[in-house]
Amino acid sequence: MLLYPLQEAVDLLTSKLTAARKSLEETVEDLEWLREQVTVMEVNFARVHNVSHPHSPEEEMLKNGMMV
């Protein structure tokens, strides 16, 4: 086990706490960015799905070149 003088221990712990808070802040920002990217991806999947699957029989007829 290491022994530090009181002021040196306080300084060391303060610097470690500052670094940990900065790391936490960066991690939260990264998670927010990831959440946004997941939302964008879900919207794009829905758009691709909607383009490839007609919603009504009329749309199916138009797709196949039939008159409504």
C-alpha positions as CSV (number, residue, x, y, z in Angstrom):
1,M,0.0,0.0,0.0
2,L,1.2,3.5,-0.8
3,L,1.3,6.3,1.7
4,Y,1.1,9.9,0.5
5,P,1.4,13.2,2.4
6,L,-2.0,14.7,2.9
7,Q,-1.7,17.5,0.4
8,E,-0.2,15.3,-2.2
9,A,-3.1,12.8,-1.8
10,V,-5.7,15.5,-2.0
11,D,-4.0,16.9,-5.2
12,L,-3.8,13.4,-6.8
13,L,-7.5,12.6,-5.9
14,T,-8.6,16.0,-7.2
15,S,-6.8,15.5,-10.5
16,K,-8.3,12.0,-10.8
17,L,-11.8,13.4,-10.1
18,T,-11.4,16.1,-12.7
19,A,-10.3,13.6,-15.3
20,A,-13.2,11.2,-14.4
21,R,-15.8,14.1,-14.7
22,K,-14.3,15.0,-18.1
23,S,-14.5,11.4,-19.2
24,L,-18.1,11.1,-18.1
25,E,-19.0,14.3,-20.0
26,E,-17.5,12.9,-23.2
27,T,-19.2,9.6,-22.7
28,V,-22.6,11.3,-22.3
29,E,-22.0,13.3,-25.5
30,D,-21.1,10.1,-27.3
31,L,-24.2,8.4,-26.1
32,E,-26.4,11.3,-27.2
33,W,-24.8,11.1,-30.7
34,L,-25.4,7.4,-30.8
35,R,-29.0,7.8,-29.9
36,E,-29.4,10.3,-32.6
37,Q,-27.8,8.0,-35.1
38,V,-30.1,5.1,-34.1
39,T,-33.1,7.3,-34.6
40,V,-31.8,8.3,-38.1
41,M,-31.2,4.7,-39.0
42,E,-34.8,3.7,-37.8
43,V,-36.3,6.4,-39.9
44,N,-34.4,5.3,-42.9
45,F,-35.3,1.7,-42.4
46,A,-39.0,2.7,-42.2
47,R,-38.7,4.8,-45.4
48,V,-37.1,1.9,-47.3
49,H,-39.8,-0.5,-46.0
50,N,-42.6,1.9,-47.0
51,V,-41.2,2.4,-50.5
52,S,-41.0,-1.4,-51.1
53,H,-44.4,-2.2,-49.6
54,P,-47.5,-0.5,-51.1
55,H,-50.1,0.6,-48.5
56,S,-53.3,0.1,-50.5
57,P,-54.7,-2.0,-53.3
58,E,-54.9,1.2,-55.4
59,E,-51.1,1.7,-55.0
60,E,-50.5,-1.9,-55.9
61,M,-52.6,-1.5,-59.1
62,L,-50.7,1.7,-60.0
63,K,-47.4,-0.1,-59.4
64,N,-48.4,-2.9,-61.7
65,G,-49.5,-0.5,-64.4
66,M,-53.3,-1.1,-64.0
67,M,-55.8,1.7,-64.1
68,V,-57.7,2.5,-60.9
